[in-house]
Amino acid sequence: MGNRGMEDLIPLINKLQDAFSSIGQSCNLDLPQIAVVGGQSAGKSSVLENFVGRDFLPRGSGIVTRRPLILQLVNNKAEYAEFLHCKGRKFVDFDEVRQEIEAETDRITGSNKGISPIPINLRVYSPHVLNLTLIDLPGMTKVAVGDQPPDIEHQIRDMILQFITRESCLILAVTPANTDLANSDALKVAKEVDPQGLRTIGVITKLDLMDEGTDARDILENKLLPLRRGYIGVVNRSQKDIDGRKDIRAALAAERKFFLSHPSYRHMAERMGTPHLQKTLNQQLTNHIRDTLPGLRSKLQSQLLSLEKEVEEYKNFRPDDPTRKTKALLQMVQQFGVDFEKRIEGSGDQVDTAELSGGARINRIFHERFPFELVKIVFDEKELRREISHAIKNVHGVRTGLFTPDLAFEAIVKKQIIKLKEPCLKCIDLVIQELINTVRQCTNKLGSYPRLREETERIVTTYVREREGKTKDQVLLLIDIELSYINTNHEDFIGFANAQQRNVVNKKRAIPNQVIRKGWLTLHISIMKGGSKEYWFVLTAESLSWYKDEEEKEKKYMLPLDNLKLRDVEKGFMSTKHIFAIFNTEQRNVYKDLRQIELACDTQEDMDSWKASFLRAGVYPEKDQVESEEAAPADTFSMDPQLERQVETIRNLVDSYISIVNKTIRDLMPKTIMHLMINNAKDFIHSELLAYLYSSGDQNSLMEESADQAQRRDEMLRMYHAIKEALNIIGDISTTTVSTPAPPPVNDSWIPETSPTPQHRPATSAPPPSRPPAVRGPTPGPPTLNPIPSFVAPPIPSRPGQDPFTAPPQIPSRPARIPPGIPSRRPPGAPNRPTIIRPAEPSLLD
């Protein structure tokens, strides 16, 4: 293999790849592509072959590369090649690769010099290459031959631009030394896509074919026609060498001998040749790798931070410690009790921001769901009046009563109090469900020990169920106590006198016009009337208003709450929202010409919360009254005035007394549940759970670690150490590799501006007879030693620490060796040459 420089990079890349593969990830370095651009027969394919170290590309005169060849190099232990169009076939003989490229080219383009933009994809696996993409492009031409179309120049140009426009593509602008560099199409098209010259490297080929007495010294020294990254000269194998099967190693040795023995190039032989071109490109790849490392490092560091919290509990884990299981059991039960209490009582650490849980959900049950359920059972006005009427008549029997009977009042009140049992028991069931969910969430941390988790959950759940029965008994006892004695001397009870004076039946709660709730709701109306939209709703004690947004500057509507009620609306087939409606009991329009408006919430909890807020504002839910209306006898609606007054009085008394009972129950229910269920459960977990666990079975079986947990622990520790190792490797690479800064800009105005057709400059018919004094003057010129015959390979002339660009000249100037067709490029009136790269500035040529 000839590419030693690339082989130096392979261990570095392999280290990174191994570090990332050890943690199950890919190391995405995305190394740059390398594209060769130049005219026909400029030596582009030969330059590419030197990177692979194999002869596998077609050679010849004229246009040989007639389709783009995308060559993917893959670092692999075995060496073989694969084509995308021949999947599954491995080419071990690289002569067969060349034949397949020629056959595939002819299959698309024909055998008469035709071209095609359809690329050939070749993948070469070898232990001597990096994971790179090389692109061999057709040579730029002016005249169509054979089957080539008339616009061949534009087609090839567009084909080249398609590949080299990418920012991650390094451009090798290949120009033969025996042509005019000023008219180089390769440099011109490179300047189009890389005006700063940061990714363009000039490559001068065929230095051995120049006319005798001429050389390209000034060009290679970047004095004449300078480029930002300079030029590198190479000597490829001739067609005779290729036909004679000259080995690439032998060709590289011959190339080095040429540069060391040539009097014009020997002083810069170390900066010439294919090995230096490879070294330069490898430095570019190293720069790219170093630029990529910070992103890879930050990615690994973030993973390390996320792992450290979980690894902390495993750092001191010793399976053989006999006291470990006892200690772990005590710690886990203690932690379970702390977690349970924090979830119920609330805590500042590890707050769940995604949803309500534990104590917050129980609080919502106490103060939103339960009051709503209480209100729902006492609002059916028509049904209640009918029951009061029947009670009065049944108390009087055959007699016609002159006074309002107490027994009718007590009968109606007791019937209403009995209805409280259902919402109270429902409240307990909801709290039980939340407690069990909380226990389940807290036992998630015991997942390392499945048996312990199962037993803990079973014991605590069983205890909660036991307390459920006692709590329900106590709540039913509270209601029985309310039934046992109707206290008409209560300070909040209005009494008979005040009841007879009241005429307003549906009275609202006497609260000031304060804001009860704000939030986003979706207003559902038909598409013809504007469609569904989200608004910012503000509910007060007297009105419901909605605005465009939460700034509350643009009010859309304000709806008074008088005579409004709520009803549930079924969700649509495709709808995920929960919907309820507001309507007017007097059949009036609520909004525009709508009898009701539908409001949608995202969750059931939001809807329950809004309903509870409407209850506080005095807007109650509707109850289906169809059955009661059908069952109602005619005499209910034809009461005499005296009976109507008695019904009205008892109705007011019942309303007053039930509100007292509701207030009492609303106050006592949370207290009873907290005392008999939640606080008892906390005490049980802290004081008795451990004893129950010890008595439930063998401690060793309880503390058996699950296979999944053991595997997870091992994987986590392995991942943790692998990431730390990968970070160390990245640190080593950062310190052992050197990033070369880009050279300073040069005056490259000599390259013609972008144009589809190359701009030909007038050229002199013959080279100037001698080099002007400025060429070998004392200031800019490099040192030149005594001429040595070309057949002797002299040592490199410059001494250690001496830069050939700054050493004083040692001999007078000699006749110039300028290649034919490379005239002087001085602009008129400018005696000096273009900008010269100073030796103190970093350069890829060093």
Secondary structure as UniProt FT lines:
FT   HELIX           4..21
FT   TURN            22..24
FT   STRAND          33..39
FT   TURN            40..41
FT   HELIX           44..52
FT   STRAND          69..75
FT   STRAND          80..83
FT   HELIX           84..86
FT   TURN            87..88
FT   HELIX           94..109
FT   STRAND          120..126
FT   TURN            127..128
FT   STRAND          132..136
FT   TURN            146..147
FT   TURN            150..151
FT   HELIX           152..164
FT   TURN            167..168
FT   STRAND          169..176
FT   TURN            177..178
FT   HELIX           181..183
FT   HELIX           185..193
FT   TURN            195..196
FT   STRAND          200..205
FT   HELIX           207..209
FT   TURN            212..213
FT   HELIX           217..220
FT   TURN            221..222
FT   TURN            228..229
FT   STRAND          231..233
FT   HELIX           239..243
FT   TURN            244..245
FT   HELIX           248..261
FT   TURN            263..265
FT   HELIX           266..271
FT   HELIX           274..312
FT   TURN            313..316
FT   TURN            319..320
FT   TURN            322..323
FT   HELIX           324..345
FT   HELIX           359..364
FT   HELIX           365..369
FT   HELIX           370..376
FT   HELIX           381..396
FT   TURN            397..398
FT   HELIX           406..418
FT   TURN            419..420
FT   HELIX           421..442
FT   HELIX           443..446
FT   TURN            447..448
FT   HELIX           450..484
FT   TURN            488..489
FT   TURN            491..492
FT   HELIX           495..501
FT   STRAND          515..524
FT   HELIX           527..529
FT   STRAND          533..540
FT   STRAND          543..547
FT   TURN            550..551
FT   STRAND          555..560
FT   TURN            562..563
FT   STRAND          564..569
FT   STRAND          578..584
FT   TURN            585..586
FT   TURN            592..593
FT   STRAND          596..601
FT   HELIX           604..616
FT   TURN            617..618
FT   STRAND          620..621
FT   HELIX           626..631
FT   HELIX           634..637
FT   HELIX           641..673
FT   HELIX           674..678
FT   HELIX           679..687
FT   HELIX           689..696
FT   HELIX           699..702
FT   HELIX           707..736
FT   TURN            749..750
FT   TURN            773..775
FT   TURN            778..780
FT   TURN            790..791
FT   TURN            800..801
FT   TURN            804..806
FT   TURN            820..821
FT   TURN            828..829
FT   TURN            839..840
FT   TURN            844..845
//
